[in-house]
Amino acid sequence: MSNNGRLAVPDKRAVTDHDIIDVLAERWSPRAFADRPVEPEKLRQLFEAARWAASSYNEQPWRYLVATKDDPEAYDRLLNCLGTFNQQWAQTAPVLMLGFYKTTFSRNGKPNRCAPHDLGAASAQLTAQATALDLYVHQMAGIEMDTIRDTYDVPDDFEPMAALAVGYLGDPDVLPEKLAKREQAERTRRPLDETVFGDDWGEAAPLAR
């Protein structure tokens, strides 16, 4: 534990090749969350951060469903929308969310191919804001699409994309052994020269070499 009572995770800070801001270096996706509620004002700050994300034509195609353990019935409904694997660890989080995007533009009904990107941008801002508030977010693709639609009567022009578990950092010992080991694993990323291209596909841009 750190001096201020929070779990210390210095080994999980990203070891970057170039300097980045602290909230990005410190962000990571735990599976163990503390048995501590998240203050409503902090949740409002997360959604406010998402609200101000950029989007194509300012469509703001993202929508979120949220449930907290303060309302066990609502929480269990949302937990049931996760895949079985994710349910076993996400149930430690005090807050669960589902992210959706609107597949068409409201102004003309035409397909919005950027909508998944824009939801991702909103969730990234939500996650950065969470990090600044000493909260952690674990986003997950393992969701039950049909269950979500049946549970929440989702309109046809909205698509479920991902779930988010949110809370304060917890003790990995609350997890099954294999998942607890993942909490301690080193964080890795591809080098820039494998992702930033220049003249041709697959050819590293000079600045990335």
N, CA, C and O of each residue as an XYZ file, in Angstrom:
836
protein
N       0.834     -1.193      0.000
C       0.000      0.000      0.000
C       0.872      1.247      0.000
O       1.971      1.239      0.556
N       0.399      2.299     -0.609
C       1.110      3.565     -0.594
C       0.794      4.312      0.693
O      -0.080      3.896      1.453
N       1.499      5.414      0.941
C       1.307      6.185      2.162
C      -0.091      6.774      2.279
O      -0.574      7.014      3.386
N      -0.753      7.011      1.131
C      -2.081      7.623      1.182
C      -3.201      6.582      1.224
O      -4.379      6.919      1.108
N      -2.813      5.298      1.394
C      -3.822      4.267      1.559
C      -4.258      3.601      0.280
O      -4.997      2.618      0.329
N      -3.824      4.104     -0.882
C      -4.195      3.484     -2.151
C      -3.174      2.414     -2.512
O      -2.000      2.517     -2.157
N      -3.622      1.405     -3.208
C      -2.700      0.396     -3.690
C      -1.709      1.032     -4.654
O      -2.105      1.771     -5.555
N      -0.434      0.753     -4.470
C       0.598      1.317     -5.338
C       0.889      0.346     -6.471
O       1.075     -0.847     -6.234
N       0.931      0.850     -7.709
C       1.190     -0.001     -8.865
C       2.266      0.630     -9.752
O       2.025      0.837    -10.942
N       3.450      0.944     -9.202
C       4.457      1.611    -10.016
C       4.946      0.758    -11.180
O       5.390      1.294    -12.196
N       4.867     -0.568    -11.043
C       5.343     -1.447    -12.099
C       4.403     -1.460    -13.297
O       4.789     -1.958    -14.354
N       3.193     -0.938    -13.180
C       2.245     -0.960    -14.284
C       2.275      0.307    -15.126
O       1.621      0.367    -16.167
N       3.021      1.319    -14.697
C       3.163      2.510    -15.524
C       3.892      2.125    -16.809
O       4.874      1.384    -16.774
N       3.412      2.626    -17.931
C       4.014      2.292    -19.221
C       5.459      2.782    -19.287
O       5.764      3.918    -18.923
N       6.332      1.910    -19.754
C       7.721      2.298    -20.020
C       7.772      2.728    -21.481
O       7.879      1.888    -22.374
N       7.697      4.023    -21.723
C       7.521      4.550    -23.073
C       8.861      4.888    -23.721
O       9.841      5.186    -23.038
N       8.883      4.837    -25.040
C      10.072      5.235    -25.800
C      10.171      6.753    -25.921
O      11.255      7.294    -26.139
N       9.042      7.430    -25.779
C       8.995      8.885    -25.876
C       8.054      9.389    -24.783
O       7.149      8.667    -24.363
N       8.258     10.606    -24.329
C       7.456     11.148    -23.243
C       5.993     11.314    -23.651
O       5.695     11.817    -24.735
N       5.085     10.888    -22.773
C       3.658     11.112    -22.954
C       3.091     11.615    -21.625
O       3.751     11.521    -20.590
N       1.868     12.148    -21.656
C       1.308     12.710    -20.442
C       0.996     11.593    -19.439
O       0.786     10.439    -19.813
N       0.973     11.966    -18.168
C       0.875     10.980    -17.101
C      -0.376     10.116    -17.178
O      -0.295      8.909    -16.952
N      -1.530     10.699    -17.489
C      -2.758      9.903    -17.466
C      -2.732      8.799    -18.519
O      -3.408      7.782    -18.364
N      -1.960      8.989    -19.587
C      -1.843      7.930    -20.597
C      -0.831      6.871    -20.171
O      -1.037      5.678    -20.395
N       0.261      7.316    -19.556
C       1.267      6.360    -19.102
C       0.760      5.512    -17.937
O       1.134      4.347    -17.799
N      -0.083      6.099    -17.108
C      -0.555      5.411    -15.915
C      -1.806      4.571    -16.158
O      -2.166      3.738    -15.327
N      -2.469      4.787    -17.295
C      -3.687      4.030    -17.589
C      -3.360      2.564    -17.862
O      -2.470      2.259    -18.655
N      -4.068      1.677    -17.215
C      -4.010      0.261    -17.575
C      -5.337     -0.373    -17.192
O      -6.177      0.278    -16.571
N      -5.535     -1.617    -17.550
C      -6.856     -2.259    -17.457
C      -6.828     -3.417    -16.471
O      -6.615     -4.562    -16.871
N      -7.040     -3.136    -15.185
C      -7.061     -4.221    -14.199
C      -8.357     -5.021    -14.278
O      -9.343     -4.593    -14.877
N      -8.321     -6.182    -13.659
C      -9.537     -6.981    -13.512
C      -9.984     -7.060    -12.057
O     -11.088     -7.518    -11.764
N      -9.129     -6.614    -11.155
C      -9.470     -6.634     -9.731
C      -9.827     -5.222     -9.285
O      -9.028     -4.295     -9.418
N     -11.027     -5.072     -8.760
C     -11.493     -3.770     -8.295
C     -11.800     -3.823     -6.800
O     -12.195     -4.858     -6.264
N     -11.607     -2.684     -6.146
C     -11.861     -2.587     -4.716
C     -13.357     -2.590     -4.433
O     -14.162     -2.152     -5.254
N     -13.710     -3.091     -3.257
C     -15.097     -3.084     -2.804
C     -15.408     -1.698     -2.244
O     -15.597     -1.522     -1.040
N     -15.455     -0.735     -3.135
C     -15.646      0.668     -2.755
C     -16.485      1.345     -3.832
O     -16.129      1.279     -5.008
N     -17.566      1.981     -3.472
C     -18.396      2.642     -4.486
C     -17.644      3.796     -5.151
O     -16.748      4.398     -4.559
N     -18.027      4.084     -6.380
C     -17.513      5.271     -7.075
C     -18.503      6.413     -6.851
O     -19.706      6.259     -7.066
N     -17.992      7.534     -6.426
C     -18.833      8.681     -6.128
C     -19.592      9.124     -7.379
O     -19.009      9.195     -8.461
N     -20.906      9.428     -7.238
C     -21.699      9.872     -8.393
C     -21.087     11.072     -9.118
O     -21.147     11.146    -10.345
N     -20.503     12.003     -8.379
C     -19.901     13.171     -9.026
C     -18.745     12.755     -9.933
O     -18.549     13.345    -10.995
N     -17.985     11.751     -9.526
C     -16.894     11.280    -10.370
C     -17.435     10.603    -11.626
O     -16.866     10.758    -12.707
N     -18.518      9.863    -11.492
C     -19.123      9.248    -12.675
C     -19.614     10.321    -13.635
O     -19.471     10.187    -14.850
N     -20.193     11.383    -13.090
C     -20.617     12.477    -13.964
C     -19.426     13.098    -14.685
O     -19.544     13.500    -15.842
N     -18.287     13.178    -14.016
C     -17.092     13.708    -14.660
C     -16.631     12.797    -15.797
O     -16.181     13.282    -16.835
N     -16.741     11.498    -15.611
C     -16.356     10.571    -16.685
C     -17.214     10.786    -17.922
O     -16.701     10.875    -19.037
N     -18.527     10.868    -17.715
C     -19.426     11.042    -18.858
C     -19.293     12.437    -19.468
O     -19.508     12.611    -20.667
N     -18.944     13.419    -18.658
C     -18.710     14.760    -19.206
C     -17.474     14.748    -20.106
O     -17.455     15.398    -21.151
N     -16.451     14.012    -19.699
C     -15.258     13.892    -20.538
C     -15.605     13.222    -21.869
O     -15.141     13.652    -22.925
N     -16.417     12.176    -21.814
C     -16.849     11.508    -23.040
C     -17.685     12.442    -23.907
O     -17.585     12.424    -25.134
N     -18.498     13.243    -23.265
C     -19.402     14.159    -23.976
C     -18.646     15.107    -24.902
O     -19.160     15.495    -25.951
N     -17.434     15.478    -24.517
C     -16.684     16.471    -25.281
C     -15.686     15.857    -26.265
O     -14.768     16.534    -26.728
N     -15.868     14.586    -26.579
C     -15.041     13.953    -27.603
C     -15.411     14.480    -28.993
O     -16.546     14.893    -29.229
N     -14.453     14.460    -29.892
C     -14.713     14.844    -31.283
C     -15.523     13.757    -31.984
O     -15.410     12.577    -31.651
N     -16.340     14.163    -32.957
C     -17.098     13.183    -33.743
C     -17.405     13.750    -35.117
O     -17.468     14.965    -35.305
N     -17.594     12.855    -36.071
C     -17.893     13.244    -37.444
C     -19.178     14.062    -37.488
O     -20.214     13.618    -36.996
N     -19.114     15.260    -38.079
C     -20.263     16.170    -38.172
C     -20.877     16.474    -36.795
O     -22.052     16.829    -36.701
N     -20.095     16.335    -35.758
C     -20.583     16.547    -34.390
C     -21.837     15.713    -34.103
O     -22.735     16.154    -33.386
N     -21.886     14.520    -34.665
C     -23.043     13.644    -34.492
C     -23.160     13.133    -33.056
O     -24.263     12.901    -32.560
N     -22.012     12.959    -32.392
C     -22.013     12.410    -31.032
C     -22.820     11.105    -30.985
O     -23.822     11.025    -30.274
N     -22.392     10.089    -31.734
C     -23.198      8.888    -31.896
C     -23.157      7.933    -30.699
O     -23.834      6.905    -30.703
N     -22.369      8.266    -29.681
C     -22.219      7.354    -28.541
C     -23.404      7.463    -27.578
O     -23.997      8.525    -27.390
N     -23.714      6.316    -26.983
C     -24.667      6.251    -25.882
C     -24.094      5.249    -24.870
O     -23.396      4.308    -25.247
N     -24.395      5.459    -23.595
C     -23.919      4.555    -22.548
C     -25.076      4.115    -21.659
O     -25.944      4.916    -21.314
N     -25.079      2.857    -21.298
C     -25.915      2.337    -20.223
C     -25.003      2.116    -19.022
O     -23.891      1.610    -19.176
N     -25.457      2.487    -17.837
C     -24.621      2.374    -16.646
C     -25.419      1.746    -15.518
O     -26.614      2.003    -15.373
N     -24.755      0.924    -14.722
C     -25.365      0.318    -13.538
C     -24.318      0.243    -12.436
O     -23.143     -0.017    -12.696
N     -24.753      0.472    -11.218
C     -23.845      0.393    -10.068
C     -24.380     -0.633     -9.076
O     -25.547     -1.021     -9.128
N     -23.513     -1.060     -8.182
C     -23.911     -2.041     -7.172
C     -24.880     -1.450     -6.147
O     -25.457     -2.184     -5.344
N     -25.058     -0.141     -6.170
C     -26.072      0.470     -5.306
C     -27.479      0.011     -5.688
O     -28.396      0.054     -4.869
N     -27.642     -0.427     -6.936
C     -28.911     -0.962     -7.428
C     -28.647     -2.382     -7.912
O     -28.404     -2.588     -9.101
N     -28.689     -3.369     -7.012
C     -28.290     -4.745     -7.365
C     -29.044     -5.332     -8.552
O     -28.457     -6.048     -9.362
N     -30.337     -5.038     -8.664
C     -31.118     -5.596     -9.769
C     -30.629     -5.068    -11.108
O     -30.453     -5.837    -12.054
N     -30.407     -3.751    -11.196
C     -29.904     -3.162    -12.437
C     -28.493     -3.655    -12.734
O     -28.146     -3.909    -13.888
N     -27.688     -3.787    -11.693
C     -26.309     -4.258    -11.875
C     -26.298     -5.683    -12.426
O     -25.544     -5.982    -13.353
N     -27.123     -6.558    -11.868
C     -27.151     -7.945    -12.329
C     -27.645     -8.045    -13.768
O     -27.186     -8.897    -14.528
N     -28.575     -7.180    -14.137
C     -29.057     -7.176    -15.531
C     -27.914     -6.879    -16.485
O     -27.763     -7.535    -17.515
N     -27.110     -5.882    -16.131
C     -26.011     -5.519    -17.018
C     -24.908     -6.568    -16.982
O     -24.343     -6.912    -18.020
N     -24.602     -7.076    -15.792
C     -23.582     -8.117    -15.678
C     -23.940     -9.317    -16.540
O     -23.055     -9.934    -17.133
N     -25.211     -9.656    -16.620
C     -25.674    -10.784    -17.407
C     -25.475    -10.576    -18.900
O     -25.559    -11.528    -19.676
N     -25.211     -9.336    -19.311
C     -24.979     -9.029    -20.724
C     -23.519     -9.242    -21.134
O     -23.176     -9.115    -22.309
N     -22.669     -9.565    -20.166
C     -21.269     -9.832    -20.479
C     -21.079    -11.311    -20.786
O     -21.869    -12.159    -20.370
N     -20.014    -11.599    -21.523
C     -19.659    -12.989    -21.755
C     -19.304    -13.675    -20.443
O     -18.949    -13.015    -19.466
N     -19.401    -14.998    -20.423
C     -19.174    -15.763    -19.190
C     -17.798    -15.496    -18.595
O     -17.671    -15.327    -17.383
N     -16.770    -15.458    -19.431
C     -15.421    -15.207    -18.932
C     -15.332    -13.858    -18.250
O     -14.759    -13.741    -17.167
N     -15.896    -12.837    -18.880
C     -15.813    -11.503    -18.301
C     -16.643    -11.358    -17.033
O     -16.296    -10.575    -16.149
N     -17.728    -12.102    -16.941
C     -18.557    -12.014    -15.740
C     -17.786    -12.420    -14.488
O     -18.008    -11.863    -13.413
N     -16.879    -13.391    -14.623
C     -16.221    -13.927    -13.432
C     -15.321    -12.908    -12.750
O     -15.109    -12.987    -11.540
N     -14.781    -11.937    -13.516
C     -13.940    -10.917    -12.877
C     -14.637     -9.563    -12.809
O     -14.410     -8.807    -11.865
N     -15.486     -9.237    -13.797
C     -16.113     -7.912    -13.826
C     -17.056     -7.698    -12.649
O     -17.362     -6.558    -12.299
N     -17.513     -8.775    -12.042
C     -18.418     -8.639    -10.904
C     -17.728     -8.008     -9.692
O     -18.391     -7.659     -8.715
N     -16.398     -7.859     -9.749
C     -15.711     -7.147     -8.664
C     -15.819     -5.632     -8.836
O     -15.572     -4.890     -7.885
N     -16.183     -5.158    -10.034
C     -16.250     -3.719    -10.290
C     -17.542     -3.136     -9.726
O     -18.602     -3.742     -9.883
N     -17.482     -1.980     -9.075
C     -18.699     -1.370     -8.537
C     -19.581     -0.725     -9.600
O     -20.755     -0.448     -9.357
N     -19.006     -0.486    -10.789
C     -19.749      0.165    -11.866
C     -19.527     -0.608    -13.163
O     -18.395     -0.951    -13.503
N     -20.602     -0.876    -13.877
C     -20.523     -1.484    -15.205
C     -21.231     -0.584    -16.203
O     -22.234      0.055    -15.886
N     -20.695     -0.544    -17.407
C     -21.286      0.265    -18.469
C     -21.308     -0.538    -19.766
O     -20.530     -1.473    -19.956
N     -22.218     -0.148    -20.646
C     -22.232     -0.641    -22.022
C     -22.160      0.559    -22.943
O     -22.858      1.551    -22.738
N     -21.310      0.468    -23.962
C     -21.186      1.535    -24.938
C     -21.848      1.152    -26.253
O     -21.674      0.036    -26.743
N     -22.608      2.081    -26.819
C     -23.322      1.869    -28.077
C     -22.981      2.999    -29.045
O     -22.567      4.082    -28.630
N     -23.159      2.737    -30.335
C     -23.050      3.820    -31.311
C     -24.254      3.788    -32.251
O     -24.804      2.727    -32.550
N     -24.647      4.970    -32.705
C     -25.747      5.107    -33.659
C     -25.198      4.901    -35.061
O     -24.250      5.578    -35.461
N     -25.777      3.983    -35.803
C     -25.210      3.572    -37.084
C     -25.486      4.555    -38.218
O     -24.842      4.486    -39.264
N     -26.439      5.472    -38.021
C     -26.802      6.428    -39.068
C     -26.722      7.855    -38.541
O     -26.824      8.095    -37.338
N     -26.539      8.797    -39.464
C     -26.560     10.215    -39.107
C     -27.996     10.659    -38.816
O     -28.919     10.318    -39.555
N     -28.171     11.406    -37.756
C     -29.506     11.891    -37.398
C     -30.032     12.884    -38.418
O     -31.244     12.997    -38.598
N     -29.141     13.610    -39.092
C     -29.567     14.685    -39.989
C     -30.114     14.182    -41.318
O     -30.928     14.859    -41.947
N     -29.669     12.985    -41.759
C     -30.124     12.510    -43.071
C     -30.362     11.003    -43.150
O     -30.775     10.506    -44.198
N     -30.115     10.273    -42.077
C     -30.364      8.838    -42.063
C     -29.341      8.002    -42.802
O     -29.490      6.784    -42.903
N     -28.292      8.646    -43.326
C     -27.278      7.894    -44.066
C     -26.320      7.181    -43.093
O     -26.144      7.615    -41.955
N     -25.701      6.076    -43.562
C     -24.782      5.342    -42.682
C     -23.631      6.233    -42.209
O     -23.087      7.030    -42.973
N     -23.281      6.082    -40.953
C     -22.159      6.808    -40.367
C     -21.031      5.827    -40.112
O     -20.987      5.182    -39.064
N     -20.119      5.712    -41.067
C     -19.058      4.719    -40.929
C     -18.058      5.081    -39.840
O     -17.296      4.223    -39.393
N     -18.049      6.330    -39.409
C     -17.118      6.764    -38.367
C     -17.669      6.569    -36.958
O     -16.968      6.829    -35.981
N     -18.903      6.119    -36.842
C     -19.528      6.032    -35.522
C     -18.760      5.135    -34.542
O     -18.592      5.524    -33.386
N     -18.283      3.941    -34.960
C     -17.512      3.137    -34.006
C     -16.232      3.852    -33.554
O     -15.848      3.775    -32.387
N     -15.579      4.547    -34.494
C     -14.394      5.325    -34.148
C     -14.738      6.387    -33.113
O     -13.993      6.590    -32.155
N     -15.871      7.068    -33.307
C     -16.239      8.164    -32.420
C     -16.613      7.665    -31.030
O     -16.288      8.311    -30.034
N     -17.293      6.523    -30.949
C     -17.550      5.917    -29.644
C     -16.224      5.584    -28.963
O     -16.061      5.809    -27.764
N     -15.286      5.051    -29.731
C     -13.978      4.740    -29.160
C     -13.276      5.973    -28.620
O     -12.642      5.928    -27.566
N     -13.395      7.078    -29.353
C     -12.789      8.326    -28.896
C     -13.436      8.799    -27.597
O     -12.744      9.255    -26.686
N     -14.760      8.691    -27.512
C     -15.459      9.094    -26.293
C     -15.046      8.224    -25.114
O     -14.821      8.725    -24.012
N     -14.947      6.918    -25.352
C     -14.550      6.021    -24.267
C     -13.102      6.229    -23.860
O     -12.753      6.051    -22.693
N     -12.252      6.608    -24.818
C     -10.863      6.913    -24.478
C     -10.783      8.139    -23.581
O     -10.002      8.167    -22.630
N     -11.593      9.155    -23.882
C     -11.604     10.344    -23.028
C     -12.178     10.029    -21.657
O     -11.692     10.537    -20.646
N     -13.209      9.194    -21.616
C     -13.768      8.749    -20.347
C     -12.690      8.056    -19.513
O     -12.576      8.284    -18.309
N     -11.909      7.211    -20.172
C     -10.873      6.449    -19.477
C      -9.753      7.347    -18.983
O      -9.252      7.151    -17.877
N      -9.349      8.329    -19.780
C      -8.308      9.261    -19.344
C      -8.783     10.069    -18.136
O      -8.024     10.295    -17.193
N     -10.040     10.500    -18.174
C     -10.590     11.229    -17.034
C     -10.612     10.342    -15.790
O     -10.318     10.806    -14.688
N     -10.957      9.073    -15.966
C     -10.957      8.137    -14.844
C      -9.562      8.037    -14.225
O      -9.418      8.058    -13.002
N      -8.548      7.931    -15.062
C      -7.185      7.826    -14.553
C      -6.815      9.053    -13.737
O      -6.156      8.937    -12.704
N      -7.232     10.223    -14.191
C      -6.949     11.461    -13.465
C      -7.638     11.489    -12.106
O      -7.226     12.239    -11.221
N      -8.680     10.684    -11.929
C      -9.440     10.640    -10.671
C      -9.079      9.423     -9.829
O      -9.793      9.089     -8.884
N      -7.963      8.750    -10.168
C      -7.514      7.541     -9.461
C      -8.485      6.375     -9.635
O      -8.534      5.470     -8.802
N      -9.253      6.403    -10.716
C     -10.130      5.297    -11.074
C      -9.498      4.498    -12.203
O      -8.583      4.961    -12.884
N     -10.007      3.292    -12.382
C      -9.512      2.417    -13.433
C     -10.683      1.917    -14.265
O     -11.787      1.713    -13.760
N     -10.417      1.726    -15.547
C     -11.435      1.256    -16.490
C     -10.878      0.056    -17.249
O      -9.746      0.089    -17.733
N     -11.667     -0.990    -17.348
C     -11.307     -2.131    -18.193
C     -12.403     -2.287    -19.234
O     -13.533     -2.657    -18.917
N     -12.048     -1.998    -20.489
C     -13.000     -2.148    -21.578
C     -12.935     -3.581    -22.110
O     -11.873     -4.203    -22.109
N     -14.061     -4.088    -22.557
C     -14.094     -5.488    -23.006
C     -15.039     -5.657    -24.197
O     -16.110     -5.054    -24.266
N     -14.600     -6.497    -25.125
C     -15.404     -6.791    -26.308
C     -16.332     -7.969    -26.081
O     -17.278     -8.170    -26.843
N     -16.069     -8.756    -25.035
C     -16.839     -9.968    -24.789
C     -18.198     -9.672    -24.188
O     -18.370     -9.707    -22.970
N     -19.161     -9.381    -25.045
C     -20.522     -9.071    -24.614
C     -21.504     -9.949    -25.383
O     -21.182    -10.473    -26.449
N     -22.707    -10.102    -24.827
C     -23.745    -10.917    -25.453
C     -24.729     -9.997    -26.181
O     -25.630     -9.417    -25.576
N     -24.529     -9.882    -27.489
C     -25.288     -8.904    -28.273
C     -26.803     -9.120    -28.187
O     -27.556     -8.171    -27.968
N     -27.241    -10.362    -28.358
C     -28.684    -10.631    -28.337
C     -29.269    -10.376    -26.960
O     -30.380     -9.859    -26.839
N     -28.529    -10.735    -25.927
C     -29.000    -10.505    -24.565
C     -29.161     -9.009    -24.299
O     -30.124     -8.579    -23.663
N     -28.206     -8.230    -24.795
C     -28.275     -6.783    -24.615
C     -29.523     -6.221    -25.284
O     -30.254     -5.431    -24.687
N     -29.761     -6.630    -26.520
C     -30.928     -6.117    -27.245
C     -32.232     -6.531    -26.565
O     -33.166     -5.735    -26.470
N     -32.292     -7.765    -26.098
C     -33.511     -8.238    -25.445
C     -33.717     -7.559    -24.093
O     -34.846     -7.245    -23.715
N     -32.620     -7.335    -23.366
C     -32.716     -6.778    -22.020
C     -33.122     -5.316    -22.041
O     -33.921     -4.872    -21.217
N     -32.564     -4.566    -22.996
C     -32.740     -3.108    -22.978
C     -33.568     -2.564    -24.141
O     -33.708     -1.349    -24.283
N     -34.117     -3.451    -24.974
C     -34.951     -3.002    -26.101
C     -34.220     -1.935    -26.916
O     -34.743     -0.843    -27.143
N     -33.004     -2.268    -27.350
C     -32.141     -1.330    -28.068
C     -32.731     -1.043    -29.449
O     -33.111     -1.977    -30.155
N     -32.814      0.220    -29.848
C     -33.326      0.549    -31.192
C     -32.464     -0.082    -32.289
O     -31.273     -0.328    -32.101
N     -33.092     -0.336    -33.434
C     -32.394     -1.017    -34.525
C     -31.191     -0.238    -35.050
O     -30.238     -0.837    -35.549
N     -31.226      1.093    -34.941
C     -30.133      1.876    -35.500
C     -29.032      2.174    -34.472
O     -28.220      3.078    -34.670
N     -29.013      1.414    -33.384
C     -27.921      1.494    -32.423
C     -27.266      0.124    -32.281
O     -27.945     -0.903    -32.264
N     -25.952      0.124    -32.182
C     -25.190     -1.116    -32.121
C     -24.411     -1.185    -30.812
O     -23.666     -0.258    -30.495
N     -24.571     -2.277    -30.036
C     -23.713     -2.456    -28.866
C     -22.279     -2.717    -29.324
O     -22.058     -3.483    -30.263
N     -21.310     -2.088    -28.670
C     -19.925     -2.238    -29.084
C     -19.053     -2.885    -28.010
O     -18.326     -3.837    -28.295
N     -19.119     -2.378    -26.776
C     -18.208     -2.847    -25.741
C     -18.787     -2.575    -24.371
O     -19.691     -1.754    -24.214
N     -18.259     -3.270    -23.384
C     -18.596     -3.024    -21.988
C     -17.398     -2.395    -21.298
O     -16.262     -2.531    -21.752
N     -17.666     -1.702    -20.191
C     -16.616     -1.072    -19.411
C     -16.860     -1.376    -17.933
O     -17.961     -1.173    -17.421
N     -15.836     -1.858    -17.263
C     -15.865     -2.029    -15.813
C     -15.065     -0.888    -15.206
O     -13.956     -0.594    -15.653
N     -15.626     -0.244    -14.187
C     -15.026      0.971    -13.627
C     -14.974      0.860    -12.106
O     -15.923      0.391    -11.476
N     -13.863      1.295    -11.524
C     -13.783      1.320    -10.074
C     -12.395      1.675     -9.593
O     -11.509      2.017    -10.377
N     -12.228      1.587     -8.293
C     -10.916      1.788     -7.681
C     -10.141      0.475     -7.730
O     -10.729     -0.606     -7.753
N      -8.828      0.582     -7.745
C      -7.985     -0.595     -7.884
C      -8.136     -1.524     -6.695
O      -8.152     -1.089     -5.544
N      -8.245     -2.815     -6.993
C      -8.419     -3.811     -5.953
C      -7.241     -4.751     -5.828
O      -6.246     -4.623     -6.542
N      -7.361     -5.686     -4.922
C      -6.315     -6.683     -4.643
C      -6.451     -7.832     -5.634
O      -7.524     -8.426     -5.735
N      -5.382     -8.160     -6.371
C      -5.463     -9.271     -7.331
C      -5.849    -10.600     -6.696
O      -6.301    -11.506     -7.395
N      -5.678    -10.732     -5.374
C      -6.001    -11.992     -4.713
C      -7.495    -12.317     -4.762
O      -7.890    -13.447     -4.478
N      -8.328    -11.336     -5.120
C      -9.764    -11.622     -5.239
C     -10.067    -12.388     -6.524
O     -11.179    -12.884     -6.708
N      -9.085    -12.483     -7.403
C      -9.289    -13.114     -8.714
C      -8.846    -14.576     -8.691
O      -8.066    -14.978     -7.828
N      -9.351    -15.378     -9.654
C      -8.784    -16.711     -9.847
C      -7.288    -16.605    -10.146
O      -6.829    -15.584    -10.658
N      -6.536    -17.643     -9.832
C      -5.079    -17.591     -9.891
C      -4.540    -17.135    -11.248
O      -3.628    -16.311    -11.302
N      -5.093    -17.661    -12.342
C      -4.587    -17.298    -13.672
C      -4.792    -15.816    -13.957
O      -3.920    -15.163    -14.533
N      -5.940    -15.287    -13.555
C      -6.198    -13.876    -13.793
C      -5.357    -13.002    -12.868
O      -4.927    -11.918    -13.262
N      -5.122    -13.458    -11.660
C      -4.274    -12.698    -10.732
C      -2.871    -12.547    -11.301
O      -2.251    -11.496    -11.143
N      -2.366    -13.575    -11.956
C      -1.034    -13.502    -12.561
C      -1.006    -12.478    -13.694
O       0.000    -11.797    -13.893
N      -2.104    -12.371    -14.431
C      -2.165    -11.384    -15.523
C      -2.053     -9.962    -14.988
O      -1.510     -9.084    -15.660
N      -2.562     -9.733    -13.786
C      -2.485     -8.398    -13.193
C      -1.037     -7.950    -12.991
O      -0.739     -6.756    -12.996
N      -0.146     -8.922    -12.813
C       1.249     -8.605    -12.538
C       2.116     -8.645    -13.801
O       3.303     -8.325    -13.752
N       1.524     -9.034    -14.920
C       2.313     -9.204    -16.150
C       2.827     -7.864    -16.677
O       2.197     -6.822    -16.494
N       3.973     -7.919    -17.326
C       4.563     -6.716    -17.916
C       3.697     -6.218    -19.066
O       3.145     -7.014    -19.826
N       3.582     -4.912    -19.189
C       2.833     -4.306    -20.277
C       3.752     -4.140    -21.488
O       4.900     -3.717    -21.351
N       3.243     -4.472    -22.661
C       4.050     -4.363    -23.877
C       3.233     -3.725    -24.994
O       2.003     -3.787    -24.998
N       3.936     -3.114    -25.935
C       3.314     -2.558    -27.136
C       4.272     -2.739    -28.314
O       5.484     -2.839    -28.127
N       3.712     -2.782    -29.538
C       4.552     -2.813    -30.735
C       5.363     -1.518    -30.820
O       4.900     -0.471    -30.368
N       6.561     -1.578    -31.390
C       7.313     -0.344    -31.608
C       6.658      0.504    -32.696
O       5.893     -0.002    -33.516
N       6.968      1.798    -32.691
C       6.359      2.714    -33.657
C       6.624      2.306    -35.098
O       5.762      2.491    -35.957
N       7.797      1.756    -35.376
C       8.114      1.441    -36.768
C       7.275      0.299    -37.331
O       7.338      0.020    -38.528
N       6.489     -0.366    -36.480
C       5.582     -1.405    -36.957
C       4.153     -0.890    -37.148
O       3.289     -1.611    -37.644
N       3.913      0.360    -36.750
C       2.542      0.875    -36.826
C       2.421      2.218    -37.529
O       1.317      2.612    -37.907
N       3.525      2.931    -37.714
C       3.486      4.248    -38.349
C       4.237      4.161    -39.670
O       5.463      4.050    -39.691
N       3.482      4.214    -40.789
C       4.062      3.993    -42.107
C       4.271      5.303    -42.852
O       3.679      6.333    -42.529
N       5.138      5.227    -43.866
C       5.449      6.396    -44.672
C       5.023      6.238    -46.112
O       3.828      6.277    -46.406
N       5.987      6.057    -47.034
C       5.687      6.032    -48.464
C       4.837      4.840    -48.874
O       3.992      4.966    -49.760
N       5.043      3.693    -48.253
C       4.318      2.479    -48.626
C       3.825      1.765    -47.386
O       4.365      1.918    -46.290
N       2.763      0.967    -47.599
C       2.236      0.165    -46.504
C       3.325     -0.764    -45.977
O       3.989     -1.459    -46.747
N       3.497     -0.769    -44.677
C       4.480     -1.641    -44.066
C       5.869     -1.037    -43.989
O       6.745     -1.595    -43.329
N       6.088      0.079    -44.644
C       7.388      0.758    -44.604
C       7.343      1.853    -43.558
O       6.559      2.795    -43.668
N       8.184      1.729    -42.545
C       8.147      2.679    -41.445
C       8.397      4.099    -41.921
O       9.290      4.339    -42.734
N       7.614      5.034    -41.419
C       7.861      6.449    -41.685
C       9.210      6.832    -41.081
O       9.586      6.306    -40.033
N       9.941      7.735    -41.725
C      11.256      8.116    -41.185
C      11.204      8.548    -39.718
O      12.113      8.227    -38.952
N      10.166      9.262    -39.320
C      10.104      9.745    -37.934
C       9.903      8.606    -36.939
O      10.145      8.776    -35.744
N       9.459      7.436    -37.427
C       9.184      6.312    -36.530
C      10.360      5.357    -36.411
O      10.322      4.417    -35.618
N      11.409      5.597    -37.199
C      12.551      4.682    -37.170
C      13.455      4.965    -35.986
O      14.467      4.289    -35.806
